[in-house]
Amino acid sequence: MTEDDPKARLEALEARIAEAKGGKEEKPHTEEHYSQAHLAWRMVIELVTGLAVGFGIGYGLDRLFGTIPIFLVLFTLLGLAAGIRVMMRSAQEVQAEHMAREAAKDDERS
C-alpha cells in the first residue's frame, strides 16, 4: 500500500457519505424556531425577574422609610402580577406565530 491509498480511500468514503446524505441543506442557526424548553425557560425567567424587581423595590423603600415590610409585600405582589402579565404576553406571541404557520401550511395544501 502507498501513502496516497489511505487518502484516496478516505476521499471515496467522504463522497459516499455525502451521496447517502443526499441534497439536504442545513438551515442556518438563525432560522431555527424556539423549542418548547427555550420557551419554558423564558417564561420562568420573566416571572422570577418580576418577583425580584418587586422584592428589591419594596425592600429598598422599607429600608429607606424604616417601615414594617408593607412595601416589601406590596411590591412583591405587584412584581408577581407584572411577571405573570409578561408571561401571558409571551404565550400570546408564540400562539400567534404558531397560528400563522398553521395557516400558511393550510394555504400550501389548498
N, CA, C and O atoms as a GROMACS GRO file, in nm:
protein
  440
    1MET      N    1   0.083  -0.118   0.000
    1MET     CA    2   0.000   0.000   0.000
    1MET      C    3   0.087   0.124   0.000
    1MET      O    4   0.194   0.128   0.062
    2THR      N    5   0.040   0.225  -0.071
    2THR     CA    6   0.114   0.350  -0.078
    2THR      C    7   0.052   0.451   0.018
    2THR      O    8  -0.054   0.427   0.075
    3GLU      N    9   0.120   0.564   0.034
    3GLU     CA   10   0.067   0.668   0.123
    3GLU      C   11  -0.059   0.730   0.067
    3GLU      O   12  -0.147   0.769   0.145
    4ASP      N   13  -0.072   0.740  -0.064
    4ASP     CA   14  -0.190   0.801  -0.125
    4ASP      C   15  -0.311   0.711  -0.114
    4ASP      O   16  -0.424   0.760  -0.121
    5ASP      N   17  -0.293   0.584  -0.099
    5ASP     CA   18  -0.405   0.491  -0.093
    5ASP      C   19  -0.500   0.521   0.023
    5ASP      O   20  -0.621   0.524  -0.001
    6PRO      N   21  -0.454   0.544   0.147
    6PRO     CA   22  -0.548   0.579   0.254
    6PRO      C   23  -0.620   0.711   0.228
    6PRO      O   24  -0.738   0.726   0.261
    7LYS      N   25  -0.549   0.805   0.170
    7LYS     CA   26  -0.614   0.933   0.138
    7LYS      C   27  -0.722   0.915   0.034
    7LYS      O   28  -0.830   0.973   0.045
    8ALA      N   29  -0.694   0.834  -0.066
    8ALA     CA   30  -0.792   0.810  -0.171
    8ALA      C   31  -0.913   0.736  -0.114
    8ALA      O   32  -1.027   0.766  -0.150
    9ARG      N   33  -0.888   0.639  -0.026
    9ARG     CA   34  -0.998   0.567   0.035
    9ARG      C   35  -1.083   0.659   0.121
    9ARG      O   36  -1.206   0.649   0.123
   10LEU      N   37  -1.017   0.750   0.192
   10LEU     CA   38  -1.090   0.845   0.276
   10LEU      C   39  -1.176   0.938   0.192
   10LEU      O   40  -1.291   0.965   0.227
   11GLU      N   41  -1.122   0.987   0.081
   11GLU     CA   42  -1.199   1.074  -0.007
   11GLU      C   43  -1.317   1.000  -0.068
   11GLU      O   44  -1.426   1.057  -0.082
   12ALA      N   45  -1.297   0.873  -0.103
   12ALA     CA   46  -1.407   0.794  -0.159
   12ALA      C   47  -1.515   0.772  -0.054
   12ALA      O   48  -1.634   0.776  -0.085
   13LEU      N   49  -1.474   0.748   0.070
   13LEU     CA   50  -1.570   0.730   0.178
   13LEU      C   51  -1.649   0.859   0.202
   13LEU      O   52  -1.771   0.854   0.219
   14GLU      N   53  -1.582   0.973   0.203
   14GLU     CA   54  -1.650   1.100   0.220
   14GLU      C   55  -1.748   1.126   0.108
   14GLU      O   56  -1.857   1.178   0.132
   15ALA      N   57  -1.712   1.090  -0.014
   15ALA     CA   58  -1.802   1.107  -0.128
   15ALA      C   59  -1.926   1.019  -0.112
   15ALA      O   60  -2.037   1.062  -0.141
   16ARG      N   61  -1.906   0.895  -0.067
   16ARG     CA   62  -2.022   0.806  -0.048
   16ARG      C   63  -2.112   0.856   0.064
   16ARG      O   64  -2.234   0.848   0.055
   17ILE      N   65  -2.052   0.908   0.170
   17ILE     CA   66  -2.133   0.963   0.280
   17ILE      C   67  -2.214   1.083   0.232
   17ILE      O   68  -2.332   1.094   0.263
   18ALA      N   69  -2.151   1.172   0.157
   18ALA     CA   70  -2.221   1.290   0.105
   18ALA      C   71  -2.334   1.247   0.011
   18ALA      O   72  -2.442   1.307   0.012
   19GLU      N   73  -2.311   1.143  -0.069
   19GLU     CA   74  -2.413   1.094  -0.160
   19GLU      C   75  -2.529   1.032  -0.081
   19GLU      O   76  -2.645   1.051  -0.117
   20ALA      N   77  -2.497   0.960   0.025
   20ALA     CA   78  -2.601   0.897   0.106
   20ALA      C   79  -2.685   1.001   0.180
   20ALA      O   80  -2.806   0.983   0.198
   21LYS      N   81  -2.622   1.109   0.221
   21LYS     CA   82  -2.698   1.215   0.289
   21LYS      C   83  -2.792   1.284   0.194
   21LYS      O   84  -2.894   1.338   0.238
   22GLY      N   85  -2.762   1.284   0.069
   22GLY     CA   86  -2.849   1.348  -0.027
   22GLY      C   87  -2.827   1.498  -0.032
   22GLY      O   88  -2.723   1.548   0.011
   23GLY      N   89  -2.925   1.566  -0.084
   23GLY     CA   90  -2.914   1.711  -0.102
   23GLY      C   91  -2.973   1.789   0.012
   23GLY      O   92  -3.026   1.899  -0.009
   24LYS      N   93  -2.965   1.736   0.132
   24LYS     CA   94  -3.020   1.808   0.246
   24LYS      C   95  -2.939   1.934   0.272
   24LYS      O   96  -2.817   1.932   0.283
   25GLU      N   97  -3.012   2.043   0.280
   25GLU     CA   98  -2.947   2.169   0.312
   25GLU      C   99  -2.960   2.193   0.461
   25GLU      O  100  -3.068   2.177   0.518
   26GLU      N  101  -2.854   2.231   0.522
   26GLU     CA  102  -2.860   2.264   0.663
   26GLU      C  103  -2.914   2.405   0.679
   26GLU      O  104  -2.871   2.498   0.610
   27LYS      N  105  -3.011   2.419   0.771
   27LYS     CA  106  -3.067   2.550   0.796
   27LYS      C  107  -2.969   2.633   0.876
   27LYS      O  108  -2.902   2.581   0.966
   28PRO      N  109  -2.960   2.760   0.846
   28PRO     CA  110  -2.876   2.846   0.929
   28PRO      C  111  -2.932   2.850   1.071
   28PRO      O  112  -3.052   2.835   1.093
   29HIS      N  113  -2.844   2.872   1.165
   29HIS     CA  114  -2.882   2.871   1.306
   29HIS      C  115  -2.987   2.978   1.337
   29HIS      O  116  -3.068   2.961   1.428
   30THR      N  117  -2.985   3.087   1.265
   30THR     CA  118  -3.077   3.196   1.294
   30THR      C  119  -3.220   3.164   1.255
   30THR      O  120  -3.312   3.228   1.304
   31GLU      N  121  -3.241   3.067   1.166
   31GLU     CA  122  -3.376   3.035   1.122
   31GLU      C  123  -3.444   2.930   1.208
   31GLU      O  124  -3.560   2.897   1.184
   32GLU      N  125  -3.376   2.877   1.307
   32GLU     CA  126  -3.435   2.775   1.391
   32GLU      C  127  -3.543   2.838   1.478
   32GLU      O  128  -3.531   2.952   1.524
   33HIS      N  129  -3.649   2.761   1.499
   33HIS     CA  130  -3.757   2.808   1.584
   33HIS      C  131  -3.725   2.775   1.729
   33HIS      O  132  -3.645   2.686   1.758
   34TYR      N  133  -3.788   2.849   1.818
   34TYR     CA  134  -3.765   2.823   1.959
   34TYR      C  135  -3.822   2.688   1.996
   34TYR      O  136  -3.931   2.651   1.952
   35SER      N  137  -3.750   2.615   2.074
   35SER     CA  138  -3.800   2.488   2.122
   35SER      C  139  -3.891   2.515   2.241
   35SER      O  140  -3.893   2.625   2.296
   36GLN      N  141  -3.965   2.414   2.280
   36GLN     CA  142  -4.056   2.429   2.393
   36GLN      C  143  -3.978   2.454   2.522
   36GLN      O  144  -4.023   2.530   2.608
   37ALA      N  145  -3.863   2.391   2.536
   37ALA     CA  146  -3.783   2.412   2.657
   37ALA      C  147  -3.734   2.556   2.665
   37ALA      O  148  -3.732   2.616   2.772
   38HIS      N  149  -3.694   2.612   2.552
   38HIS     CA  150  -3.649   2.751   2.549
   38HIS      C  151  -3.763   2.843   2.590
   38HIS      O  152  -3.742   2.939   2.664
   39LEU      N  153  -3.881   2.815   2.541
   39LEU     CA  154  -3.997   2.897   2.575
   39LEU      C  155  -4.028   2.887   2.724
   39LEU      O  156  -4.059   2.988   2.787
   40ALA      N  157  -4.020   2.767   2.779
   40ALA     CA  158  -4.049   2.749   2.922
   40ALA      C  159  -3.948   2.825   3.008
   40ALA      O  160  -3.985   2.891   3.105
   41TRP      N  161  -3.819   2.816   2.972
   41TRP     CA  162  -3.718   2.888   3.049
   41TRP      C  163  -3.738   3.039   3.038
   41TRP      O  164  -3.717   3.112   3.135
   42ARG      N  165  -3.777   3.084   2.921
   42ARG     CA  166  -3.802   3.228   2.902
   42ARG      C  167  -3.912   3.274   2.996
   42ARG      O  168  -3.901   3.379   3.059
   43MET      N  169  -4.020   3.196   3.005
   43MET     CA  170  -4.132   3.235   3.091
   43MET      C  171  -4.094   3.230   3.239
   43MET      O  172  -4.135   3.317   3.316
   44VAL      N  173  -4.017   3.132   3.278
   44VAL     CA  174  -3.973   3.123   3.418
   44VAL      C  175  -3.885   3.243   3.452
   44VAL      O  176  -3.899   3.302   3.559
   45ILE      N  177  -3.796   3.277   3.364
   45ILE     CA  178  -3.707   3.391   3.388
   45ILE      C  179  -3.786   3.521   3.397
   45ILE      O  180  -3.756   3.607   3.480
   46GLU      N  181  -3.888   3.536   3.312
   46GLU     CA  182  -3.970   3.657   3.318
   46GLU      C  183  -4.043   3.667   3.451
   46GLU      O  184  -4.051   3.776   3.509
   47LEU      N  185  -4.096   3.556   3.500
   47LEU     CA  186  -4.168   3.557   3.627
   47LEU      C  187  -4.074   3.587   3.743
   47LEU      O  188  -4.105   3.670   3.828
   48VAL      N  189  -3.960   3.521   3.747
   48VAL     CA  190  -3.865   3.541   3.856
   48VAL      C  191  -3.809   3.684   3.854
   48VAL      O  192  -3.786   3.743   3.959
   49THR      N  193  -3.787   3.738   3.735
   49THR     CA  194  -3.737   3.875   3.724
   49THR      C  195  -3.838   3.974   3.780
   49THR      O  196  -3.802   4.066   3.852
   50GLY      N  197  -3.966   3.954   3.748
   50GLY     CA  198  -4.071   4.041   3.803
   50GLY      C  199  -4.074   4.035   3.954
   50GLY      O  200  -4.085   4.138   4.021
   51LEU      N  201  -4.065   3.914   4.007
   51LEU     CA  202  -4.064   3.900   4.153
   51LEU      C  203  -3.942   3.966   4.215
   51LEU      O  204  -3.953   4.035   4.317
   52ALA      N  205  -3.826   3.946   4.155
   52ALA     CA  206  -3.702   4.002   4.210
   52ALA      C  207  -3.703   4.155   4.207
   52ALA      O  208  -3.660   4.219   4.303
   53VAL      N  209  -3.751   4.211   4.099
   53VAL     CA  210  -3.756   4.358   4.090
   53VAL      C  211  -3.854   4.414   4.193
   53VAL      O  212  -3.823   4.512   4.261
   54GLY      N  213  -3.970   4.351   4.205
   54GLY     CA  214  -4.068   4.396   4.304
   54GLY      C  215  -4.015   4.383   4.446
   54GLY      O  216  -4.034   4.472   4.528
   55PHE      N  217  -3.948   4.271   4.474
   55PHE     CA  218  -3.889   4.250   4.606
   55PHE      C  219  -3.783   4.356   4.635
   55PHE      O  220  -3.778   4.411   4.745
   56GLY      N  221  -3.699   4.383   4.536
   56GLY     CA  222  -3.593   4.482   4.556
   56GLY      C  223  -3.646   4.621   4.582
   56GLY      O  224  -3.598   4.692   4.670
   57ILE      N  225  -3.745   4.660   4.505
   57ILE     CA  226  -3.804   4.794   4.524
   57ILE      C  227  -3.870   4.802   4.662
   57ILE      O  228  -3.851   4.899   4.735
   58GLY      N  229  -3.948   4.700   4.697
   58GLY     CA  230  -4.016   4.700   4.827
   58GLY      C  231  -3.919   4.702   4.943
   58GLY      O  232  -3.936   4.777   5.039
   59TYR      N  233  -3.815   4.619   4.935
   59TYR     CA  234  -3.714   4.615   5.041
   59TYR      C  235  -3.643   4.750   5.053
   59TYR      O  236  -3.618   4.799   5.163
   60GLY      N  237  -3.610   4.808   4.938
   60GLY     CA  238  -3.543   4.938   4.940
   60GLY      C  239  -3.628   5.047   5.002
   60GLY      O  240  -3.578   5.127   5.080
   61LEU      N  241  -3.755   5.050   4.967
   61LEU     CA  242  -3.844   5.150   5.025
   61LEU      C  243  -3.864   5.129   5.175
   61LEU      O  244  -3.868   5.225   5.252
   62ASP      N  245  -3.875   5.003   5.217
   62ASP     CA  246  -3.889   4.976   5.361
   62ASP      C  247  -3.763   5.019   5.437
   62ASP      O  248  -3.773   5.074   5.547
   63ARG      N  249  -3.648   4.994   5.381
   63ARG     CA  250  -3.524   5.036   5.446
   63ARG      C  251  -3.513   5.189   5.448
   63ARG      O  252  -3.467   5.248   5.546
   64LEU      N  253  -3.554   5.252   5.339
   64LEU     CA  254  -3.545   5.397   5.327
   64LEU      C  255  -3.635   5.467   5.429
   64LEU      O  256  -3.594   5.562   5.496
   65PHE      N  257  -3.759   5.420   5.440
   65PHE     CA  258  -3.855   5.484   5.529
   65PHE      C  259  -3.858   5.424   5.669
   65PHE      O  260  -3.922   5.478   5.758
   66GLY      N  261  -3.788   5.311   5.689
   66GLY     CA  262  -3.784   5.247   5.820
   66GLY      C  263  -3.918   5.189   5.861
   66GLY      O  264  -3.951   5.187   5.980
   67THR      N  265  -3.995   5.143   5.766
   67THR     CA  266  -4.129   5.090   5.795
   67THR      C  267  -4.125   4.939   5.810
   67THR      O  268  -4.026   4.873   5.782
   68ILE      N  269  -4.239   4.887   5.855
   68ILE     CA  270  -4.254   4.741   5.858
   68ILE      C  271  -4.260   4.694   5.712
   68ILE      O  272  -4.277   4.778   5.623
   69PRO      N  273  -4.247   4.569   5.686
   69PRO     CA  274  -4.234   4.525   5.546
   69PRO      C  275  -4.363   4.535   5.464
   69PRO      O  276  -4.399   4.442   5.392
   70ILE      N  277  -4.431   4.648   5.475
   70ILE     CA  278  -4.554   4.666   5.397
   70ILE      C  279  -4.520   4.689   5.249
   70ILE      O  280  -4.586   4.634   5.162
   71PHE      N  281  -4.418   4.769   5.222
   71PHE     CA  282  -4.379   4.793   5.082
   71PHE      C  283  -4.320   4.666   5.020
   71PHE      O  284  -4.339   4.640   4.901
   72LEU      N  285  -4.249   4.589   5.100
   72LEU     CA  286  -4.193   4.463   5.052
   72LEU      C  287  -4.304   4.371   5.002
   72LEU      O  288  -4.294   4.316   4.892
   73VAL      N  289  -4.407   4.353   5.080
   73VAL     CA  290  -4.518   4.266   5.042
   73VAL      C  291  -4.592   4.325   4.922
   73VAL      O  292  -4.623   4.254   4.826
   74LEU      N  293  -4.619   4.453   4.927
   74LEU     CA  294  -4.694   4.519   4.820
   74LEU      C  295  -4.621   4.510   4.687
   74LEU      O  296  -4.680   4.471   4.586
   75PHE      N  297  -4.493   4.545   4.685
   75PHE     CA  298  -4.420   4.545   4.558
   75PHE      C  299  -4.384   4.404   4.511
   75PHE      O  300  -4.368   4.381   4.391
   76THR      N  301  -4.373   4.309   4.603
   76THR     CA  302  -4.352   4.171   4.562
   76THR      C  303  -4.476   4.120   4.489
   76THR      O  304  -4.466   4.052   4.387
   77LEU      N  305  -4.594   4.152   4.542
   77LEU     CA  306  -4.718   4.112   4.474
   77LEU      C  307  -4.733   4.183   4.339
   77LEU      O  308  -4.778   4.123   4.242
   78LEU      N  309  -4.695   4.310   4.334
   78LEU     CA  310  -4.700   4.382   4.207
   78LEU      C  311  -4.600   4.322   4.106
   78LEU      O  312  -4.630   4.313   3.987
   79GLY      N  313  -4.484   4.281   4.155
   79GLY     CA  314  -4.385   4.217   4.069
   79GLY      C  315  -4.436   4.083   4.017
   79GLY      O  316  -4.412   4.048   3.901
   80LEU      N  317  -4.505   4.009   4.102
   80LEU     CA  318  -4.565   3.882   4.060
   80LEU      C  319  -4.669   3.907   3.950
   80LEU      O  320  -4.670   3.836   3.849
   81ALA      N  321  -4.754   4.006   3.970
   81ALA     CA  322  -4.855   4.039   3.869
   81ALA      C  323  -4.790   4.082   3.737
   81ALA      O  324  -4.835   4.042   3.630
   82ALA      N  325  -4.685   4.162   3.746
   82ALA     CA  326  -4.615   4.205   3.625
   82ALA      C  327  -4.549   4.087   3.554
   82ALA      O  328  -4.553   4.078   3.432
   83GLY      N  329  -4.489   3.997   3.631
   83GLY     CA  330  -4.426   3.878   3.573
   83GLY      C  331  -4.527   3.790   3.502
   83GLY      O  332  -4.501   3.739   3.393
   84ILE      N  333  -4.644   3.770   3.564
   84ILE     CA  334  -4.748   3.690   3.502
   84ILE      C  335  -4.799   3.756   3.375
   84ILE      O  336  -4.826   3.690   3.275
   85ARG      N  337  -4.812   3.887   3.379
   85ARG     CA  338  -4.859   3.960   3.260
   85ARG      C  339  -4.762   3.945   3.144
   85ARG      O  340  -4.803   3.925   3.030
   86VAL      N  341  -4.633   3.955   3.172
   86VAL     CA  342  -4.532   3.940   3.067
   86VAL      C  343  -4.532   3.796   3.014
   86VAL      O  344  -4.516   3.774   2.894
   87MET      N  345  -4.550   3.698   3.104
   87MET     CA  346  -4.557   3.559   3.061
   87MET      C  347  -4.676   3.537   2.968
   87MET      O  348  -4.664   3.468   2.867
   88MET      N  349  -4.790   3.594   3.002
   88MET     CA  350  -4.909   3.577   2.918
   88MET      C  351  -4.889   3.644   2.782
   88MET      O  352  -4.934   3.592   2.680
   89ARG      N  353  -4.823   3.758   2.780
   89ARG     CA  354  -4.795   3.825   2.653
   89ARG      C  355  -4.702   3.740   2.567
   89ARG      O  356  -4.720   3.732   2.445
   90SER      N  357  -4.603   3.678   2.628
   90SER     CA  358  -4.513   3.590   2.554
   90SER      C  359  -4.587   3.469   2.498
   90SER      O  360  -4.563   3.427   2.385
   91ALA      N  361  -4.678   3.413   2.578
   91ALA     CA  362  -4.756   3.298   2.532
   91ALA      C  363  -4.845   3.337   2.415
   91ALA      O  364  -4.861   3.260   2.321
   92GLN      N  365  -4.904   3.456   2.419
   92GLN     CA  366  -4.988   3.501   2.309
   92GLN      C  367  -4.905   3.523   2.183
   92GLN      O  368  -4.950   3.494   2.073
   93GLU      N  369  -4.785   3.574   2.200
   93GLU     CA  370  -4.695   3.597   2.086
   93GLU      C  371  -4.659   3.464   2.019
   93GLU      O  372  -4.661   3.454   1.896
   94VAL      N  373  -4.626   3.363   2.099
   94VAL     CA  374  -4.590   3.233   2.045
   94VAL      C  375  -4.712   3.169   1.980
   94VAL      O  376  -4.700   3.105   1.875
   95GLN      N  377  -4.829   3.184   2.041
   95GLN     CA  378  -4.951   3.128   1.983
   95GLN      C  379  -4.982   3.193   1.849
   95GLN      O  380  -5.023   3.124   1.756
   96ALA      N  381  -4.965   3.324   1.838
   96ALA     CA  382  -4.990   3.393   1.712
   96ALA      C  383  -4.895   3.343   1.603
   96ALA      O  384  -4.936   3.324   1.488
   97GLU      N  385  -4.768   3.322   1.638
   97GLU     CA  386  -4.673   3.269   1.540
   97GLU      C  387  -4.711   3.128   1.497
   97GLU      O  388  -4.702   3.094   1.379
   98HIS      N  389  -4.754   3.047   1.593
   98HIS     CA  390  -4.795   2.910   1.562
   98HIS      C  391  -4.918   2.909   1.470
   98HIS      O  392  -4.924   2.832   1.375
   99MET      N  393  -5.014   2.993   1.500
   99MET     CA  394  -5.135   3.001   1.417
   99MET      C  395  -5.101   3.048   1.276
   99MET      O  396  -5.160   3.000   1.179
  100ALA      N  397  -5.008   3.141   1.264
  100ALA     CA  398  -4.968   3.190   1.132
  100ALA      C  399  -4.900   3.079   1.052
  100ALA      O  400  -4.924   3.066   0.932
  101ARG      N  401  -4.816   3.000   1.117
  101ARG     CA  402  -4.752   2.887   1.048
  101ARG      C  403  -4.854   2.784   1.004
  101ARG      O  404  -4.845   2.732   0.893
  102GLU      N  405  -4.952   2.754   1.090
  102GLU     CA  406  -5.056   2.657   1.055
  102GLU      C  407  -5.139   2.708   0.938
  102GLU      O  408  -5.175   2.631   0.849
  103ALA      N  409  -5.169   2.838   0.938
  103ALA     CA  410  -5.246   2.896   0.828
  103ALA      C  411  -5.166   2.889   0.698
  103ALA      O  412  -5.222   2.864   0.591
  104ALA      N  413  -5.036   2.913   0.707
  104ALA     CA  414  -4.952   2.905   0.588
  104ALA      C  415  -4.946   2.762   0.534
  104ALA      O  416  -4.946   2.742   0.413
  105LYS      N  417  -4.939   2.664   0.624
  105LYS     CA  418  -4.939   2.524   0.582
  105LYS      C  419  -5.072   2.487   0.516
  105LYS      O  420  -5.075   2.415   0.416
  106ASP      N  421  -5.183   2.537   0.571
  106ASP     CA  422  -5.315   2.509   0.513
  106ASP      C  423  -5.326   2.573   0.375
  106ASP      O  424  -5.386   2.513   0.285
  107ASP      N  425  -5.270   2.693   0.357
  107ASP     CA  426  -5.273   2.759   0.226
  107ASP      C  427  -5.193   2.681   0.124
  107ASP      O  428  -5.233   2.673   0.008
  108GLU      N  429  -5.080   2.624   0.166
  108GLU     CA  430  -4.996   2.548   0.074
  108GLU      C  431  -5.065   2.420   0.029
  108GLU      O  432  -5.050   2.377  -0.085
  109ARG      N  433  -5.142   2.359   0.120
  109ARG     CA  434  -5.213   2.236   0.087
  109ARG      C  435  -5.327   2.259  -0.012
  109ARG      O  436  -5.358   2.172  -0.093
  110SER      N  437  -5.387   2.377  -0.003
  110SER     CA  438  -5.504   2.406  -0.089
  110SER      C  439  -5.467   2.435  -0.231
  110SER      O  440  -5.554   2.461  -0.314
   0.00000   0.00000   0.00000
